[in-house]
């Protein structure tokens, strides 16, 4: 019985999202002009769906205090109240409004994941480009260091570092960013390696340009495309590992509303047949799927691949 | 044959070197903390006696090289030191009973995932660009994007709610194999679903890559059946990439195991590690991190060796 309702809900969800994606493409193509419009018109429905979801998440994250009916941390009822017209998704283990916490969670979870990815990219790409441009012992040293760091599974490494530094949002961001920057380093170094041997780099070197100019003006513009796609993929990985850590109780700490820890706090409800704790987990899954869809489309466009 | 053995010995040596450096990192990470580790773990309000006790326990008054050497020789003899949270209990004691459980779960999941993923991957490559391929691919892409705990709770909601399987995977020592398989089914299924998606996509890519080579076209032009082309011509050459795919994903299982064990309250290493992290029980975390990292390095090593052995060009080098 539960299996049947599960599949029916899934089918309805699928139909609604296909419709929404189609509508989004129709609206977006009328609002845009030029190359943008052409790109959107040829975009597959999955990519449109992805863009729509990302847009909705952004709006919710920016307008969280306006949308949420109750404050993030206020206890406003008894614990585990069922769904009703005042508390749309009921209340959690402490009697806080689930719906409001979901809304604030968008801001906290996505914001922290975004900040972490940005930091990882800053560290990874700067070091990667430096290693490729300078070469020699710096390149060797950094590359071997990254090799060794990547020999430890990232979640295990994160757990080890969190034991040592304790769990707070700042350490979480730094630890995950440092671990993930090794992957960014690998990619940006590999891509820049191919650019550094070009004649125009040689010409710039002979002109007497400095290292900073070489990296920012000559190399960076030629490696942005793969790095942007990588940013999307990295964001997914970072988002998932932060959620996993929060779920394990080691990431974002209460009372900050966060999807991973909301699942953990309310998990007991699932065994009673209540799907509320699945919603934050579903919100995580939906965003990662959306980003993956858009990245897939961008990679396809960038490669010019036609099967 | 001699150079093959030399190659394997070389790889093993390299693996051991990697493991050594990894152990240095895992042990040395405590040194990253500015100031005194004992003080930092216990917080500002700690009594001087408690701080002194931890210092004594971790030999913090010794230089780091001496501590590391002692630790490493202990580890090589199966002695991981004593736990901080549970005073005086040997870490190896806490780990040993759980190590078997974690390996059981990982092997259980692998035994389901590997055949399933390879079959699906080959089928999808065979019928590529068909409806089946599209559906399988977008399902796999979505499954990869799901957090493990989401998959786990959906399974609990759908399968444990109906009363088909237990949602708590308690593993009493007295249970026989059938009972254990039944109790660990949901955790193993979760891991299978997560890993299969990765493995299937990578198998598909590996086989499609091969299918574009000229000798496959030749076999097709001879009028050979597509299934025979795949099984007799493509598959032997796909062993190397597929072995890589399998090893990579088994390595991925190591990370997945942590979250899944917590969801199902499965008494394995991952759960012990998570508990120890929140208690800041550093000897236990170091020991488990070393075990997981060693498994990870060894799996990657195995993939390397297998892919070399399956390649005639590397086996019979001129």
Interface residues (C-beta under 8 A of the other chain):
Chain A: X1 X2 X3 X6 X46 X148 X149 X151 X152 X153 X154 X155 X156 X157 X159 X160 X161 X162 X163 X164 X165 X166 X167 X236 X240 X243 X244 X247 X248 X249 X250 X260 X263 X267 X270 X271 X273 X275 X277 X278 X281 X282 X284 X285 X288 X289 X291 X292 X293 X296 X307
Chain B: X18 X21 X22 X25 X26 X29 X30 X32 X33 X37 X40 X129 X138 X141 X142 X144 X145 X146 X147 X148 X149 X150 X153 X154 X156 X157 X158 X160 X161 X162 X167 X251 X254 X255 X258 X259 X262 X263 X273 X274 X276 X277 X278 X280 X281 X282 X285 X286 X288 X289 X292 X293 X296 X297 X300
